[in-house]
Structure formats: structure tokens, C-alpha cells
Amino acid sequence: MATSPFKFLQEVREETRKVSWPSRKETMITTGMVFVMVAIASVFFLVADQLIRLAVTFVLGLGG
């Protein structure tokens, strides 16, 4: 069963009317939270990477 492009676009418009879009304030708060979580994750992985590097160099005796 093929649907015409016009009918498809009409149905898409109907569906987008049903979406509850976030407000500007909600979007800004969520964006800020994402940036904070990315910063926290970056610091965590930096520290974890450095600890693993130190452990590996110690175990392999490359620490001079």
C-alpha cells in the first residue's frame, strides 16, 4: 500500500502537533546539565587514565 508524498507530509504535520515541546528554560537547563556531566566525566576519565598509566608503568618496571 503506497502513500502519496502529500498524504505522508500531512500525517507528519499531524504527528508533530501532538509532540510536547520543551520550553526555552527547560532546554537551557538540560543543556547546562549535559555540559556539567561531560565535564565531570572528562575529569573522571582523565584521573582514571593517569592511575592506570602509573600502575602499568610500575608493574612493567618502566618507571626509571
C-alpha positions in Angstrom: 0.0 0.0 0.0 1.7 3.1 -1.2 1.1 6.5 0.4 1.4 9.7 -1.7 4.0 12.2 -0.6 1.3 14.8 0.1 -0.5 12.4 2.4 2.7 11.5 4.1 3.6 15.1 4.8 0.1 15.8 6.1 0.4 12.9 8.5 3.9 14.1 9.7 2.4 17.5 10.4 -0.4 16.0 12.4 2.1 13.9 14.5 4.3 16.9 15.2 1.3 18.8 16.6 1.0 16.0 19.2 4.6 16.5 20.5 5.0 18.4 23.7 8.0 20.6 23.0 10.2 21.8 25.9 10.3 25.4 26.8 13.3 27.6 26.3 14.1 27.5 30.0 13.9 23.7 30.1 16.1 23.4 27.1 18.7 25.7 28.6 18.7 23.8 32.0 19.0 20.5 30.2 21.9 21.8 28.0 23.7 23.1 31.1 23.3 19.7 32.8 24.7 18.0 29.8 27.8 20.2 29.8 28.3 19.7 33.6 28.1 15.9 33.2 30.5 16.0 30.3 33.0 18.0 32.3 32.7 15.6 35.3 33.1 12.5 33.1 36.1 14.1 31.4 37.8 14.7 34.7 36.9 11.2 35.9 38.4 9.5 32.8 41.5 11.8 32.9 42.2 10.7 36.5 41.4 7.0 35.8 43.7 7.1 32.7 46.5 8.6 34.7 46.1 6.0 37.5 46.1 3.1 35.0 49.2 4.6 33.3 51.0 4.8 36.7 50.0 1.2 37.6 51.1 -0.2 34.2 54.5 1.6 34.2 55.1 0.4 37.8 54.2 -3.2 37.0 56.3 -3.2 33.9 59.2 -1.5 35.6 59.4 1.4 33.2 59.3 4.0 35.9 63.0 4.5 35.8 
